[in-house]
C-alpha cells in the first residue's frame, strides 16, 4: 500500500508504505535521494528512513592536530604537515602503478607511497603546504606512510577535534552522501517512543533513545559516544533475550507428538564407519538419543569447532527419525552447503544400505521438480528433507515431521526456526553451531536450548600451521600461494571490504583480486566472492571453487559458512587486526579439512605490540573455545574502535565478547521484567512490546540466532 502525502515543502513528497502493520517512510522521502541513489542504498539493505537511522557508523575518524614527525606515535593514524622536498616519481610493476615522493616535515623527512594514483604527479605542487594523514611506520631508519590522505591546511582545520562518522559504503555512494541523508532522516523519524522502560533507564543512567541515536551518529565527544553505544547495545541484547525467554517458556517440557524408540540402524552405522567416533561425539550422541526417546520435545544446541564431527551426529539423528517412520528436516544456510549435506547422505545411503529416501529442496530447484518434491514430502515418501529457507515456504506440507535440524544455526532467524518447527507441531529441534562461545555467554544467548559441546577433534586431523606477520611479508605470501597452487591446492584470501572505499587503509576484494592477478602467473585462476552478489552468483562461484575451477578465491567473511573444500590448504587474512579472535578462528576453519597440511597467514597493517600479541594467541592453539575465552578476556567496554566481531551473532552494534558485561546486565533485567509482568501488559512496557513486533535494522536482529 502506497500513500502520497503532500508536505508544506513542495520539494518533499513523503513516500509511505505499510510494513508489519505500521507506516514507514521510503528512503526516497529524503531530499537528494532519487531512484538511482535509492538503488545504491538498497545494496546496503537500507530501504526506509527508519532503517537509515539505524544504519550506524562502522567507525569514526578523529582528526587530531598535526604533530612534529619525531613526536608522532608509530603504527598509529597521525597527521603531519609538510612540503614536497623532491620530485614525484611513478613506476609500473606488473600493471600496478606506484607513486613515491619525499616530504619535509617538522622533526624529519617522510617517505610517501601511493598505489594506482599516478595523477598525484600533476596535482601536488612543490612549496605548497599539505597535511598528510595516515598510519605512520618506521622502516629501515626512516618514516613511511602508504596511501595517506592529503588535505590543504585550511580544509583540514575544519575537521580537527571532531569525530566524523564513517559508514560502510558502496560504489557510487560516498560517506558524505550517507552522512547528509542520515541527518535528514533523524529529523523526520519519530524517535520519541523510547522502548526502554523509565525505571531501567534511571537505574542504569542511560541516555534517552533519541539522544543515544543522535550521539551514535554524530558524537560530541568520545564519552558521549560510549554512553550512546552502551545504551543501544543494551537495547539490542535486552530485546533479543526477551524473545529468547519467551521461546524458552513456550518450549519447556512440551510433550512430543511422535515419540521415538532406539533403532539398530544407527548403531550398525556407527560400527561400520571407517573411523571411530570421538569420546565427545559418543557423549553428545547419547544425549541426543535420550532426547529423541523422551516423551518431551528436544531443544538442543550442539556446539563444536569446524571439523569436530557435528554433521555425522545430525545424520544419525535423521536416520533414527526415519527408522521410526517419521520425517526429519535439515536446513542449511546456503544452497552449496545443503547440496553437500545431501550428497554426503546419499553416498552413505548407498554404501551402507540405509534404505532412506532423502530429497533436496532449495530455491534453485525448477518448478516441475519442486512440485514432485512437494508431493513426496506431503505423502511421506520423502523421509528426510535437506534444503535451505525453501523448507519453510507455505507450500511445503509435511506428513509426519518429527525432527528439525538447523546447521550453522546463527544464520537463521528465531522466527524461521519456529516456522519450520511449527510445520510438525511439537517436534524435536536440534541446532548446530561452529561458533565457539564461552559457556557463561552461551547460557544467556541460547537460553531456550540445552547445550552440548564437542570439545575434541578427530585424531587424524593435521593441526593448521599459523603465522602472524606484517605487510612486508605479503610478497612472500604470494610466492607461497603460487607454490601451493602449483602443487594442486587452493587458496582463500579474506579482505574486510567489498570494494575500494574511503577507508584506504583497508584492503578490499575488488582491488586485491586485481593486485593478485598481477602478482601471480596468468595460469592461476583468481575469482572474487562477497555478500553483495546475488544469491545465484554466490552459489555459482562457490560451486566453481568446490569443483577446482578457481585456484584463489578472494572473499569477504561470507565464506565463513557455506563451502567445504578439503583441497583448500591456505588462507590469507588481510587486515587481521580488524577482526575478533573468535572470528579469525572461524575463518581459518575453512582450511585443514582434508588430509594435506594446511596453513593460515594473518597479515596485520598495525604493528603495535598489543595488536601483534593479541593476534599471536592464534598461534597458541587451534581450540576455538580457548580462543573465545581469550577474546572475551581481552575485550573491554572502552574498546570501541577497530575490532568488530562481524561474522556470527550479528547484532547491529553489540559484540558478545567486548560487551559481555552489558549482555549479563541485559539478561538480569529481562528476568526481572518477565518475573514482574510476563505478557508485558503494563503501560510502562507498551513501547517495549511495540518494539518487539517491529521489523527492520533498528531492532533485535533475529537473524543472529
CORVEN-V575047 format. One record per pair of residues at least 24 apart in sequence whose ideal C-beta (glycine too) atoms are under 10 Angstrom apart, sorted by the first residue. I is the first residue (numbers start at 1). J is the second residue. Records with the same first field share a line. If there is no record, write none. Layout:
BEGIN
I: J / J
END
This chain:
BEGIN
2: 26
5: 29
7: 188
12: 184 / 188
14: 49 / 188
15: 48 / 49
16: 48
17: 47 / 48
19: 47 / 48 / 50 / 51 / 694 / 695 / 696
20: 693 / 694 / 695 / 696
21: 693 / 694 / 695
22: 50 / 690 / 693 / 694 / 695 / 696
23: 50
24: 48 / 49 / 50 / 51 / 189 / 694 / 695 / 696
25: 49 / 50 / 51 / 52 / 185 / 188 / 189
27: 51 / 52 / 181 / 185
29: 184 / 185 / 188 / 189
30: 180 / 181 / 182 / 183 / 184 / 185 / 187 / 188
31: 180 / 181 / 184
32: 177 / 180 / 181 / 184
33: 177 / 180 / 181 / 184 / 185
36: 172 / 173
37: 172 / 173 / 177 / 178 / 181
39: 172 / 173
40: 169 / 170 / 171 / 172 / 173 / 174 / 177 / 178
41: 170 / 173 / 177 / 178 / 181
42: 170
43: 169 / 170 / 171 / 172 / 173 / 498 / 532
44: 167 / 168 / 169 / 170 / 173 / 178 / 532 / 697
45: 531 / 532 / 697
46: 167 / 173 / 178 / 181 / 182 / 185 / 696 / 697
47: 696 / 697
48: 185 / 189 / 696 / 697 / 698
49: 181 / 182 / 184 / 185 / 186 / 187 / 188 / 189
50: 185 / 188 / 189 / 190 / 191 / 694 / 695 / 696 / 697 / 698 / 699
51: 185 / 189 / 695 / 696 / 697 / 698
52: 167 / 178 / 181 / 182 / 184 / 185 / 186 / 188 / 189 / 217 / 697 / 698
53: 182 / 185 / 186 / 188 / 189 / 191 / 213 / 214 / 216 / 217 / 696 / 697 / 698
54: 185 / 189 / 213 / 216 / 232 / 652 / 653 / 696 / 697 / 698 / 699
55: 167 / 168 / 178 / 181 / 182 / 185 / 217 / 652 / 697 / 698
56: 165 / 167 / 168 / 182 / 213 / 216 / 217 / 228 / 229 / 232 / 652 / 653 / 697 / 698
57: 163 / 164 / 165 / 166 / 167 / 168 / 175 / 178 / 179 / 182 / 216 / 217 / 218 / 219 / 225 / 653
58: 165 / 166 / 167 / 168 / 169 / 175 / 496 / 497 / 501 / 503 / 644 / 646
59: 164 / 165 / 166 / 167 / 168 / 503 / 506 / 578 / 640 / 641 / 642 / 644
60: 162 / 163 / 164 / 165 / 166 / 217 / 218 / 219 / 222 / 225 / 640 / 641
61: 133 / 149 / 159 / 162 / 163 / 164 / 165 / 166 / 175 / 502 / 503
62: 159 / 160 / 161 / 162 / 163 / 164 / 222 / 641
63: 131 / 133 / 151 / 156 / 157 / 158 / 159 / 160 / 161 / 162 / 163 / 164
64: 133 / 159 / 160 / 161
65: 131 / 156 / 157 / 160 / 161
66: 105 / 106 / 129 / 131 / 132 / 133 / 151 / 153 / 156 / 157 / 160
67: 105 / 106 / 107 / 136
68: 105 / 106 / 107 / 108
69: 103 / 104 / 105 / 106 / 107 / 108 / 109 / 110 / 132 / 136 / 143
70: 105 / 106 / 107 / 108 / 143
71: 106 / 107 / 108
72: 105 / 107 / 108 / 110 / 136 / 138 / 143
73: 136 / 608
74: 135 / 136 / 137 / 138 / 139 / 143 / 144 / 607 / 608
75: 135 / 136 / 137 / 138 / 470 / 604 / 605 / 606 / 607 / 608 / 609 / 611 / 612
76: 135 / 136 / 606 / 608
77: 133 / 134 / 135 / 136 / 145 / 148 / 149 / 505 / 606
78: 132 / 133 / 134 / 135 / 136 / 145 / 148
79: 131 / 132 / 133 / 134 / 136 / 148 / 149 / 151 / 156 / 159 / 160
80: 105 / 106 / 107 / 108 / 110 / 130 / 131 / 132 / 133 / 134 / 136 / 143 / 145 / 148
81: 105 / 106 / 129 / 130 / 131 / 132 / 151 / 153 / 156
82: 106 / 107 / 108 / 109 / 110 / 112 / 129 / 130 / 131 / 132
83: 124 / 125 / 126 / 127 / 128 / 129 / 130
84: 112 / 124 / 125 / 126 / 127 / 128 / 129 / 130
85: 109 / 110 / 126
86: 126
87: 121 / 126
88: 112 / 114 / 118 / 120 / 121 / 122 / 123 / 124 / 126
89: 121
90: 114 / 117 / 118 / 119 / 120 / 121
91: 118
92: 118
93: 518 / 519
94: 515 / 517 / 518 / 519 / 520
95: 514 / 515 / 517 / 518 / 519
96: 514 / 515 / 518 / 519
99: 124
100: 146
101: 126
102: 142
103: 130 / 132 / 143 / 145 / 148 / 150
105: 132 / 143
107: 143
108: 142 / 143
109: 142 / 143
110: 134 / 136 / 142 / 143 / 144 / 145 / 148
111: 137 / 139 / 140 / 142 / 143 / 144 / 145 / 146
112: 143 / 144 / 145 / 146 / 147 / 148 / 150
113: 144 / 145 / 146 / 147 / 148
114: 145 / 146 / 147 / 148 / 150 / 504
115: 146 / 147 / 504 / 511 / 515
116: 147 / 500 / 511 / 514 / 515
117: 147 / 150 / 504
120: 150
123: 150
124: 150
128: 152 / 153
129: 153
130: 155 / 156
131: 155 / 156 / 157 / 159 / 160
132: 156
133: 159
134: 504 / 505
135: 504 / 505 / 605 / 606 / 607
137: 470 / 471 / 472 / 605 / 606 / 607
138: 607
139: 470 / 472 / 607
146: 471 / 504 / 505 / 605
147: 504 / 505 / 506
148: 504 / 505
149: 502 / 504 / 505
161: 221
162: 218 / 219 / 220 / 221
163: 215 / 218 / 219 / 220 / 221 / 222 / 224 / 225
164: 218 / 219
165: 216 / 217 / 218 / 219 / 225
166: 501 / 502 / 503
167: 217 / 501 / 502
168: 497 / 498 / 501 / 503
169: 497 / 498 / 499 / 500 / 501 / 502 / 503
170: 498 / 499 / 501 / 532
171: 498 / 499 / 500 / 501 / 510 / 532
172: 499
173: 501
174: 501 / 502
175: 501 / 502 / 503
176: 502
179: 217 / 218
182: 213 / 217 / 218
183: 214 / 217 / 218
185: 213 / 217
186: 210 / 213 / 214 / 217 / 218
189: 213 / 698
191: 698
192: 687
193: 686 / 687 / 688 / 690 / 691
194: 235 / 687 / 688 / 691
195: 235 / 238 / 239 / 685 / 686 / 687 / 688 / 689 / 690 / 691 / 692 / 694 / 698 / 699
196: 231 / 234 / 235 / 238 / 239 / 669 / 687 / 688 / 691
197: 238 / 669 / 673 / 677 / 680 / 682 / 683 / 684 / 685 / 686 / 687 / 688
198: 684
199: 669 / 672 / 673 / 684
200: 234 / 235 / 238 / 665 / 666 / 669 / 672 / 673 / 684 / 688
201: 231 / 234
203: 665 / 669
204: 230 / 231 / 234 / 662 / 665 / 666 / 669
205: 230 / 231
206: 230 / 231 / 232 / 234 / 235
207: 231 / 232
209: 235 / 687 / 691 / 698
213: 698
216: 653
222: 638 / 640 / 641
225: 640 / 641
226: 637 / 638 / 640
228: 653
229: 637 / 640 / 653 / 654 / 659 / 662
230: 637 / 640 / 653 / 659 / 661 / 662 / 665
231: 653 / 662
232: 651 / 652 / 653 / 654 / 698
233: 637 / 651 / 652 / 653 / 654 / 655 / 658 / 659 / 662 / 663 / 666
234: 653 / 654 / 659 / 662 / 663 / 665 / 666 / 669
235: 651 / 652 / 653 / 654 / 662 / 666 / 688 / 691 / 698 / 699 / 700
236: 651 / 652 / 653 / 654 / 659 / 662 / 663 / 666 / 698 / 699 / 700 / 701 / 704
237: 444 / 445 / 651 / 653 / 654 / 656 / 659 / 662 / 663 / 664 / 665 / 666 / 667 / 669 / 670 / 700
238: 662 / 663 / 665 / 666 / 667 / 668 / 669 / 670 / 673 / 688 / 691 / 700
239: 666 / 670 / 688 / 691 / 692 / 694 / 699 / 700 / 701 / 702
240: 414 / 444 / 445 / 649 / 651 / 654 / 663 / 666 / 667 / 670 / 692 / 699 / 700 / 701 / 702 / 704 / 705
241: 444 / 445 / 447 / 663 / 666 / 667 / 668 / 669 / 670 / 671 / 673 / 674 / 700
242: 666 / 669 / 670 / 671 / 673 / 674 / 680 / 685 / 688 / 689 / 691 / 692 / 700
243: 414 / 415 / 447 / 448 / 670 / 692 / 700 / 702 / 705
244: 414 / 444 / 445 / 446 / 447 / 448 / 449 / 667 / 670 / 700 / 705
245: 447 / 448 / 667 / 670 / 671 / 673 / 674 / 678
246: 414 / 448 / 670 / 674 / 678 / 679 / 680 / 692
247: 299 / 414 / 417 / 418 / 447 / 448 / 449 / 705
248: 299 / 446 / 447 / 448 / 449
249: 448 / 674 / 678
250: 418 / 448
251: 296 / 297 / 298 / 299 / 418 / 421 / 426 / 429 / 448 / 449
252: 296 / 297 / 299 / 448
253: 295 / 296 / 297
254: 296 / 297 / 298 / 299 / 425 / 426 / 427
255: 294 / 295 / 296 / 297 / 425 / 426
256: 291 / 292 / 293 / 294 / 295 / 296 / 297 / 298 / 402 / 425 / 426 / 427 / 428
257: 297 / 326 / 400 / 401 / 402 / 424 / 425 / 426 / 427
258: 297 / 321 / 324 / 325 / 326 / 327 / 400 / 401 / 402 / 403 / 424 / 425 / 426 / 427 / 428
259: 292 / 293 / 294 / 295 / 296 / 297 / 324 / 326 / 402 / 428
260: 289 / 291 / 292 / 293 / 294 / 298 / 317 / 320 / 321 / 323 / 324 / 325 / 326 / 402 / 403 / 428
261: 292 / 293 / 320 / 323 / 324
262: 289 / 290 / 292 / 293 / 320 / 323 / 324
263: 289 / 292 / 293 / 319 / 320 / 321 / 322 / 323 / 324
264: 323
265: 316 / 319 / 320 / 322 / 323 / 324 / 352 / 353 / 354 / 355 / 356
266: 315 / 316 / 317 / 318 / 319 / 320 / 323 / 354
267: 316 / 320
268: 319 / 352 / 353 / 354
269: 312 / 315 / 316 / 319 / 320 / 348 / 351 / 352 / 353 / 354
270: 312 / 316
272: 348 / 351 / 352 / 353
273: 312 / 316 / 348 / 352
274: 351
275: 309 / 312 / 458 / 459 / 460
276: 458 / 459
277: 309 / 312 / 313 / 316 / 456 / 458
278: 304 / 308 / 309 / 454 / 455 / 456 / 457 / 458 / 459
279: 455 / 456
280: 304 / 308 / 309 / 452 / 453 / 454 / 455 / 456 / 457
281: 308 / 309 / 310 / 312 / 313 / 316 / 454 / 456 / 458
282: 313 / 456
283: 452 / 453 / 454 / 455 / 456
284: 308 / 309 / 310 / 313 / 452 / 453 / 454 / 455
285: 309 / 312 / 313 / 316 / 317 / 320 / 452
286: 452
287: 313 / 450 / 451 / 452
288: 313 / 314 / 316 / 317 / 320 / 403 / 428 / 430 / 452
289: 316 / 317 / 320
291: 317 / 428 / 429 / 430 / 450 / 452
292: 316 / 317 / 320 / 321 / 324 / 402 / 403 / 428 / 430
293: 320 / 324
294: 428
296: 426 / 428
297: 402 / 403 / 421 / 424 / 425 / 426 / 427 / 428 / 429
298: 403 / 404 / 427 / 428 / 429 / 430 / 449 / 450
299: 421 / 428 / 429 / 430 / 431 / 446 / 448 / 449 / 450
300: 428 / 429 / 430 / 431 / 432 / 446 / 449 / 450 / 451 / 452
301: 406 / 409 / 429 / 430 / 431 / 432 / 433 / 437 / 442 / 445 / 446 / 448 / 449 / 450 / 451 / 452 / 453 / 705
302: 405 / 407 / 409 / 430 / 431 / 432 / 433 / 434 / 449 / 450 / 451 / 452 / 453 / 454
303: 409 / 431 / 432 / 433 / 434 / 435 / 436 / 437 / 439 / 442 / 446 / 449 / 451 / 452 / 453 / 454 / 455 / 624 / 625
304: 432 / 433 / 434 / 435 / 436 / 452 / 453 / 454 / 455 / 456 / 457 / 624 / 625
305: 434 / 435 / 436 / 453 / 454 / 455 / 456 / 457 / 585 / 586 / 589 / 622 / 623 / 624 / 625 / 627
306: 434 / 436 / 457 / 560 / 561 / 564 / 585 / 586 / 587 / 588 / 589 / 590 / 591 / 592 / 593 / 624
307: 434 / 454 / 457 / 458 / 461 / 464 / 564 / 589 / 592 / 593 / 622
308: 434 / 453 / 454 / 455 / 456 / 457 / 458 / 461 / 589 / 624
309: 454 / 456 / 457 / 458
310: 405 / 407 / 408 / 430 / 432 / 433 / 434 / 452 / 454
311: 340 / 341 / 344 / 345 / 405 / 407 / 432 / 564
312: 344 / 348
313: 405 / 430 / 432 / 452 / 454
314: 341 / 345 / 386 / 403 / 405 / 406 / 407 / 430 / 432
315: 341 / 344 / 345 / 348 / 349 / 354 / 356 / 384 / 405
317: 403 / 405 / 428 / 430
318: 345 / 356 / 358 / 383 / 384 / 385 / 386 / 403 / 405 / 430
319: 345 / 348 / 349 / 352 / 354 / 356 / 383 / 384
320: 402 / 403
321: 383 / 384 / 400 / 401 / 402 / 403 / 404 / 405 / 427 / 428
322: 354 / 355 / 356 / 357 / 358 / 382 / 383 / 384 / 402 / 403
323: 354 / 355 / 356 / 383
324: 383 / 400 / 402 / 403
325: 380 / 383 / 400 / 402
326: 380 / 383 / 398 / 399 / 400 / 401 / 402 / 403 / 424 / 427 / 428
327: 377 / 380 / 381 / 382 / 383 / 384 / 385 / 398 / 399 / 400 / 401 / 402 / 403 / 404 / 423 / 424 / 427
328: 356 / 358 / 383 / 384 / 385 / 386 / 398 / 400 / 401 / 402 / 403 / 404 / 405 / 424 / 427 / 428 / 430
329: 361 / 377 / 382 / 384 / 385 / 386 / 387 / 391 / 392 / 396 / 398 / 401 / 402 / 403 / 404 / 405 / 406 / 420 / 421 / 423 / 424 / 427
330: 358 / 384 / 385 / 386 / 387 / 391 / 403 / 404 / 405 / 406 / 407 / 430 / 432
331: 361 / 385 / 386 / 387 / 388 / 389 / 390 / 391 / 392 / 404 / 405 / 406 / 407 / 408 / 409 / 411 / 412 / 416 / 417 / 420 / 431
332: 362 / 386 / 387 / 388 / 389 / 391 / 405 / 406 / 407 / 408 / 411 / 412 / 432 / 561 / 562
333: 388 / 389 / 406 / 407 / 408 / 409 / 410 / 411 / 412 / 560 / 561 / 562 / 703
334: 362 / 388 / 407 / 408 / 411 / 535 / 538 / 539 / 542 / 558 / 561 / 562 / 563
335: 360 / 362 / 363 / 364 / 365 / 387 / 388 / 389 / 390 / 535 / 536 / 538 / 539 / 542 / 543 / 562
336: 362 / 388 / 538 / 539 / 540 / 541 / 542 / 543 / 545 / 546 / 561 / 562 / 563 / 564 / 565
337: 386 / 388 / 407 / 408 / 411 / 542 / 561 / 562 / 563 / 564
338: 362 / 363 / 386 / 387 / 388 / 389 / 390 / 391 / 407 / 562
339: 364 / 386 / 387 / 388 / 539 / 542 / 543 / 546
340: 386 / 542 / 546 / 562 / 563 / 564 / 565
341: 386 / 387 / 405 / 407 / 564
342: 384 / 385 / 386 / 387
343: 386
344: 386 / 564
345: 384 / 386
346: 386
349: 384
354: 384
355: 383
356: 382 / 383 / 384
357: 381 / 382 / 383 / 384 / 385
358: 382 / 383 / 384 / 385 / 386
359: 383 / 384 / 385 / 386 / 387
360: 384 / 385 / 386 / 387 / 388 / 390
361: 385 / 386 / 387 / 388 / 389 / 390 / 391 / 393 / 396
362: 386 / 387 / 388 / 389 / 390 / 391 / 539
363: 387 / 388 / 389 / 390 / 393 / 535 / 536 / 539
364: 388 / 390 / 535 / 536 / 539
365: 390
370: 395 / 396
371: 395
377: 401 / 423
388: 412 / 535
389: 413 / 416 / 419 / 420
391: 416 / 419 / 420 / 423
392: 416 / 417 / 418 / 419 / 420 / 421 / 422 / 423
393: 419
394: 419 / 423
396: 420 / 423
397: 423
398: 423 / 424 / 425 / 427
399: 424
400: 424 / 425 / 427
401: 425 / 427 / 428
402: 426 / 427 / 428
403: 427 / 428 / 429 / 430
404: 428 / 429 / 430 / 431
405: 429 / 430 / 431 / 432
406: 430 / 431 / 432 / 433
407: 431 / 432 / 433 / 434 / 561
408: 432 / 433 / 434 / 435 / 560 / 561 / 562 / 648
409: 433 / 434 / 435 / 446 / 449 / 705
410: 434 / 435 / 437 / 445 / 446 / 561 / 647 / 648 / 649 / 650 / 703 / 704 / 705
411: 560 / 561 / 562 / 648 / 650 / 703 / 704 / 705
412: 702 / 703 / 704 / 705
413: 700 / 701 / 702 / 703 / 704 / 705
414: 448 / 700 / 702 / 703 / 704 / 705
415: 695 / 702 / 703
416: 702 / 703
417: 448 / 702 / 705
418: 702
431: 705
433: 648 / 649 / 705
434: 560 / 561 / 585 / 586 / 589 / 624 / 648
435: 560 / 561 / 582 / 583 / 585 / 586 / 624 / 628 / 645 / 647 / 648 / 649 / 656
436: 581 / 582 / 585 / 586 / 589 / 623 / 624 / 625 / 626 / 627 / 628 / 629 / 631 / 648
437: 582 / 624 / 625 / 628 / 629 / 631 / 632 / 648 / 649 / 656 / 657
438: 582 / 625 / 626 / 628 / 629 / 630 / 631 / 632 / 633 / 656 / 657 / 660
439: 625 / 628 / 629
440: 629 / 632 / 660 / 663 / 664
441: 628 / 632 / 649 / 656 / 657 / 660 / 663 / 664 / 667
442: 628 / 656
443: 667
444: 656 / 660 / 663 / 664 / 666 / 667 / 668 / 670
445: 649 / 656 / 663 / 667 / 704 / 705
446: 705
447: 667 / 670 / 671 / 705
448: 705
449: 705
453: 625
455: 623 / 624 / 625 / 626
456: 623
457: 592 / 622 / 623 / 624
460: 595
461: 592 / 593 / 594 / 595 / 598 / 622
462: 592 / 594 / 595 / 596 / 597 / 598
463: 592 / 597 / 598 / 621 / 622
464: 569 / 571 / 585 / 588 / 589 / 591 / 592 / 593 / 597 / 598 / 599 / 600 / 618 / 622
465: 592 / 597 / 598 / 599 / 600 / 601 / 619 / 622
466: 571 / 584 / 585 / 588 / 598 / 599 / 600 / 601 / 602 / 615 / 616 / 618 / 619 / 620 / 621 / 622
467: 599 / 600 / 601 / 602 / 603 / 615 / 616 / 618 / 619
468: 573 / 576 / 577 / 584 / 600 / 601 / 602 / 603 / 604 / 611 / 612 / 613 / 614 / 615 / 616 / 617 / 618 / 619
469: 572 / 576 / 601 / 602 / 603 / 604 / 607 / 612 / 615
470: 603 / 604 / 605 / 606 / 607 / 612
471: 507 / 574 / 575 / 603 / 604 / 605 / 606 / 607
472: 603 / 607
473: 572 / 601 / 603 / 604
474: 507 / 515 / 519 / 572 / 574 / 601 / 603
475: 519
476: 601
477: 519 / 570 / 572 / 574 / 599 / 601 / 603
478: 515 / 516 / 518 / 519 / 520 / 552 / 572
479: 519 / 520
480: 570 / 572 / 599 / 601
481: 516 / 519 / 520 / 524 / 526 / 551 / 552 / 570 / 572 / 599 / 601
482: 519 / 520 / 521 / 523 / 524 / 551 / 552
483: 570
484: 551 / 552 / 568 / 569 / 570 / 596 / 597 / 598 / 599
485: 520 / 521 / 523 / 524 / 525 / 526 / 551 / 552 / 569 / 570
486: 521 / 523 / 524 / 551
487: 569 / 596
488: 548 / 551 / 567 / 569 / 596
489: 548 / 551 / 565 / 567 / 568 / 569 / 570 / 591 / 594 / 596 / 597 / 598 / 599
490: 525 / 545 / 546 / 548 / 550 / 551 / 552 / 553 / 565 / 566 / 567 / 568 / 569 / 570 / 591
491: 516 / 520 / 524 / 526 / 550 / 551 / 552 / 553 / 554 / 568 / 569 / 570 / 571 / 572 / 591 / 599 / 601
492: 529 / 545 / 552 / 553 / 554 / 555 / 559 / 563 / 565 / 568 / 569 / 570 / 571 / 572 / 573 / 587 / 588 / 590 / 591 / 600
493: 526 / 528 / 552 / 553 / 554 / 555 / 570 / 571 / 572 / 573 / 574 / 601 / 603
494: 553 / 554 / 555 / 556 / 557 / 558 / 559 / 560 / 571 / 572 / 573 / 574 / 575 / 576 / 579 / 583 / 584 / 587 / 588 / 590 / 602 / 603
495: 528 / 530 / 554 / 555 / 556 / 557 / 572 / 573 / 574 / 575 / 578
496: 556 / 557 / 573 / 574 / 575 / 576 / 577 / 578 / 579 / 644 / 646
497: 530 / 556 / 574 / 575 / 578
498: 528 / 529 / 530 / 531 / 532 / 533 / 555 / 556 / 558
499: 528 / 530 / 532
503: 575 / 578
505: 575 / 578 / 605 / 606
506: 574 / 575 / 578 / 605
507: 554 / 573 / 574 / 575 / 578 / 603 / 605
508: 554 / 556 / 574 / 575
509: 553 / 554 / 555 / 556 / 558 / 574
510: 554
511: 554
512: 554 / 555 / 572 / 574
513: 552 / 553 / 554 / 555
514: 554
515: 554
516: 552 / 554 / 572
517: 552 / 554
520: 551 / 552
523: 551
524: 550 / 551 / 552
525: 549 / 550 / 551 / 552 / 553
526: 550 / 551 / 552 / 553 / 554
527: 551 / 552 / 553 / 554 / 555
528: 552 / 553 / 554 / 555 / 556
529: 553 / 554 / 555 / 556 / 558 / 559 / 562 / 563
530: 554 / 555 / 556 / 557 / 558 / 559
531: 555 / 556 / 557 / 558
532: 556 / 558
533: 558
538: 562
553: 590
555: 587 / 590
556: 646 / 647
557: 583 / 584 / 586 / 587 / 646 / 647 / 648
558: 647
559: 587 / 590
560: 586 / 587 / 589 / 590 / 646 / 647 / 648
561: 586 / 589 / 590 / 647 / 648
562: 590
563: 590 / 593
564: 590 / 593 / 594
565: 590 / 591 / 593 / 594
566: 591 / 592 / 593 / 594 / 595 / 596 / 598
567: 591 / 593 / 594 / 596
568: 592 / 593 / 594 / 596 / 598
569: 593 / 594 / 596 / 597 / 598 / 599 / 600
570: 598 / 599 / 600 / 601
571: 598 / 599 / 600 / 601 / 602
572: 599 / 600 / 601 / 602 / 603
573: 600 / 601 / 602 / 603 / 604 / 615 / 618
574: 601 / 602 / 603 / 604 / 605
575: 602 / 603 / 604 / 605 / 606 / 642
576: 600 / 601 / 602 / 603 / 604 / 605 / 606 / 611 / 612 / 614 / 615 / 618
577: 602 / 603 / 604 / 605 / 606 / 607 / 608 / 611 / 612 / 614 / 615 / 642 / 643
578: 604 / 605 / 606 / 642 / 643 / 644 / 646
579: 615 / 642 / 643 / 644 / 645 / 646 / 647
580: 614 / 627 / 628 / 631 / 632 / 634 / 635 / 643 / 644 / 645 / 646 / 647 / 648 / 655 / 656 / 657 / 658
581: 614 / 615 / 617 / 618 / 624 / 626 / 627 / 628 / 629 / 630 / 631 / 632 / 634 / 635 / 643 / 645 / 657
582: 624 / 625 / 627 / 628 / 629 / 630 / 631 / 632 / 645 / 647 / 648 / 649 / 655 / 656 / 657
583: 627 / 631 / 643 / 644 / 645 / 646 / 647 / 648 / 657
584: 615 / 617 / 618 / 627 / 631 / 647
585: 617 / 618 / 621 / 622 / 623 / 624 / 625 / 626 / 627 / 628 / 630 / 631
586: 624 / 627 / 628 / 645 / 647 / 648
587: 647
588: 618 / 622 / 624
589: 622 / 624
592: 622
606: 642
610: 634
611: 642 / 643
614: 643
628: 656 / 657
629: 657
630: 657
631: 655 / 656 / 657 / 658 / 660
632: 656 / 657 / 658 / 660
633: 657 / 660
634: 658
635: 659 / 660 / 661
636: 660 / 661
637: 661 / 662
648: 704 / 705
649: 701 / 703 / 704 / 705
650: 701 / 703 / 704 / 705
651: 700 / 701 / 703 / 704
652: 697 / 698 / 699 / 700 / 701 / 704
653: 701
654: 700 / 701 / 704
656: 704
END
